[in-house]
């Protein structure tokens, strides 16, 4: 089973190139960097799961610049966003940024995306919160056209542009895979209809299995090949104690990749303890070799 790790990039996280080299050296398959372009001061939206938003969310670096630094320092490590907020990004610039990262990394890019939960952030970045899912889908469709056509154009309700030259093209023939997060039934339908895979937070293998089966069933109904969809899961590393049996349960539920993430783990990484955190979870990578 492939093992990835989520690393919030902040000033305190320190040297992302050294972190990426260490991640690759330990045998991790992928490095995932999250995105919040801005956090509005005094926002009123309820934080998912309750409580207050961890302070380090206010200070995240741009994921694509951080991943470019990681790309330059590694050779095999896959470079992923976990997650990128497409509704808060201009599509043509985003298409070029992702294609350039894929070009210079030799085709190692993975894009995890979401619509965003923070209304004030979505709207300060220029998108109507109620329409964020539509903009996410249209951006995804437009990027794929930019990556595969010589003179791409797109005419959606929220994303439109006439024929343009949009180069370079990604190394990956159809462009980097785009995985959607989310847990609700509508999100599962969106994965089945539009995206290349699923990358949710996961807490229970049986629930995960039920949802994977639902996605696969709906994919068939949409005329897509369910076996072509890649299933990942963001899992609590449990301070390095995540067991091989737990990983096998997710594998049997349909996951081909586990990404290590929890709020305490992310806070420790984001506040300057990245190397110690990597040492803590390194046994998980070794245990996964037998899964």
Buried (B, 14 or more C-beta within 10 A) or exposed (E): BBBBBBBBBBEBBBEBBBBBBBBBEBBBBBBBBBBBBEBBEEBEBEEEEEEEBBEBBEBBBEBBBBBBBBBEBBEEBBBBBBBBBBBBBEBBEBBBBBBBBBBBBEEBBBBBBBBBBBBBBBBBBEBEBEBBBBBBBBBBBBBBBBBEBEEBBBEBEBBEBEEBEBEEBBBBEEBBBBBBBBBEEEBBBBBBBBBBBBBBBBEEBEEBBEBBBBBBEBBEEEEBEBEEBBBBBBBBBBEBEBEBEBBBBBBEBBBBBBBBBBEEBBBBBBBEBBBEBBEBBBBBBEBBEEB
